[in-house]
Amino acid sequence: MPPKSKKNTGFQSAAGLIRYFDNEAEKGPVLKPWYVVGGIVAIVVIVSLAKVIWPM
């Protein structure tokens, strides 16, 4: 019986997690950090203007 190949084996406790995160990294939208920062700033400005326009 030939010995088992140890190629592509990792830690047994983390093997599933590593494969899961490797697959997830390839999918989904990719946003530049400046778009996220710009969106947050825009929301803050809109909420601040709404407080001035419609005071409670």
N, C-alpha and C positions, 0 to 999 in steps of 0.2 A: 504494500500500500504506500503510495507516494506521500511525502509530508505535505501538510496543508500550507498554502501560500499565506504569508503574513502581509501581503500587499493590500493596501486600502483598508486595513483594520485599524481601529483606534481604541480609545478607552471604551470599554463596553458600557459604562454607565452614561457616557455622553454621546455615544455614536448616533442615537436617534435625534438628539437635539441639534447636533452639528449638521446632519443631513437636512433637518427641517429648516434651519435658518439659512443654509446654503440655497435651498429651493426658494425661499421667500425673498431672498435678496435680489433675485432676478426679475421679480414681478412687482407691479404696482407703479404708481406715478412717481416721477422723480422731480422734486421741486428744488430750485436754487434757494439757499438760505435767505437771500435778499428779498425774494418774493414773499416769504413768510413774515419777515420783519416789516416789509411794506404793508402787508395786509393787516398786521397788528396795529401799526401806526394809523392806518386808514380807519379802522374800527374805533380806536381811541378818539380820533378827531370827530367822527360821526356821532359818537355818544356824547362827547363834550358839547358839540353844537346842538344836539337835541335837548340837552339840559338848559341851554341858553334860550332856545326858541320856544320850548314848551316847559316852563318851570312848574314845579309841583309844590 
